[in-house]
Amino acid sequence: MIKRALTASCIAVIAASYTHAAPPVKGGEKGWVRGYVVAFYDPAFRYGGRADYSRGTEIEPGIDCPHGSTVHFAVPAQVAQSFSLIRWRTPAEVEALANPPATGLERDPAGVYFHTWRAASAYRGYNRDIETYINPFAAEDPGQPEVTSRIGEGFNLDGKIKPGDFVSPDGQKGIDNQLYRAWGCDAPWRGANGNGTLVLRSNDKMLEGLYTIVIRISGNKDPMNDDDATLEIGYSPDQIMKDARGNVGIDYSYRILKSQQYTKLRARIKDGIGETEQADIHMPQIAWFYNQTRDAFFRQGKIRVVPNSDGTGAGLVGGYRDFRDVYTQNAFTQSGGVQGVREHEDHVALYYALRRHADGMFNAKTGRYDGISSAYRMKLVPAFVVDPDKPMDIPLREGDTPRRKAFDNTAAAMIRAVDTLVPQPVPSDSGELAAVDGIEIAPGGTPIRGRERRGYARDRAAADKAKGAPAQPAQP
């Protein structure tokens, strides 16, 4: 009890030190403001492994995923099992695709397995000419290992306590986070302390300037206890600043834009912890390429901010997200095959997992849910969050406009497909058609070699030189 009281006192002192006075509001009352910049942003997936586990370089698989993470497109035996679900493939074809010969061929930069599996995985529908990632419903479900734990972070979004709900780490029942149930064992989003490959990649890009998220909390009463506070969250056009050690710097200034990806919410502060009302939330979604920088859009969402004793904070945002947005964000940054083979995930399996666990945004036309409850964690660093001198929109990068448009066209085709259950063709500008290391994919999943090198891992230097423009480094 004494320890808890001392902890609360320390938080109060530190929180007060990072809270500054706001200009007087109408009536002459003095207000307070506290600002943060998001320094780490990841899905609220709980790992749950044993700290004392040791077996070579492996880590304990965790109580929530007792069979470990996904191994899609990791070993030939698993690939053969997935490809055997394709009705029009013969057993001999499946065996050849799962174990492509390496002798007598010029090895591709990314390896024989990568391109063979990438091509074959893109055509697994009930007909040979149905592209898989735009039409995932047309392929058989290869199966996705799902979370079995009852412990999970998030919010009770529907006010109910249901059998499939989670219990929060502090004991709150009725937690809705079915995205964790569906995708919590997916390899690139899973790991201890946020070390999943896509978690690391997306945060690395955020810290390099791809996008910035800021939070501003304000009120007119005690900053530790204010029942009429305001929380704002949104996009900042200012790149995250780092200190000499490469960590996110403290007390830098960031503008918050109010035109897009912005939400202002009523909030209540109790013992320093802020929690908002339940409402629709617009804010930047997780991204690692410019073409996927979009509005996360949490329906019936909430935000909680817990200050730490060192002045930083822990943030949690949750709500119902359109499962189709979640799918397209993950699949079409480059292409479904590139992402799947590289990260050992299968978007067909991920699609069916999202469908099974969708629990919000009921669609009366289809009789199914379009939303999935979700929660995302944020590590917060103190900052000064200010309004811009004049209203402004989120800046656009003209050079990346074609890729952004291609992403939108591909996503729109996928949404039409899963809504109507009618297979859709691949848009002509889609990344699903892009050459990777000079290899395109023909209908039926056949690699076509010797094409112009473009798309993923493309080399822009030659094209820039031909145009007389200075060469830029290839995008990762």
Buried (B, 14 or more C-beta within 10 A) or exposed (E): EEEEEEEBEEBBEBBBEBBEEBEEEEEEEEBBBBBBBBBBBBBBBBBBBEEEEEEEEEBBBBBBBEEBBBBBBBEBEBBBBBBBBBEEBEEEBBBBBBBBEEEEEEEBEBBBBBBBBBBBBBBBBBEBEBBBBBBBBBBBBBBBBBBEBEBBBBBBBBEEEEEEBBBBEEEBEBBBBBBBBBBBBBBBBBBEEBEBBBBBBBBEBBBEEBBBBBBBBBBBBEBBBBEEBBBBBBBBBBBBBEEEEEEBBBBBBBBBBBEBBBBBBEBBBEEBBBBBEBBEBBBBBBBBBBBBBBBBBBBBBBBBBBBBBEBBBBBBBBBBBBBBBBBBBBBBBBBBBBBBBBBBBBBBBBBBBBBBBBBBBEEEEEEEBBBBBBBBBBBBBBBBBBEBEEEEEBEEEEEBEEBBEBBBBBBBBBBBBBBEEEBBEBBEBBBBBBBBBBBBBEEBBBBEEEBEBBBBBBEBEEBEEEEEEEEEEEEE
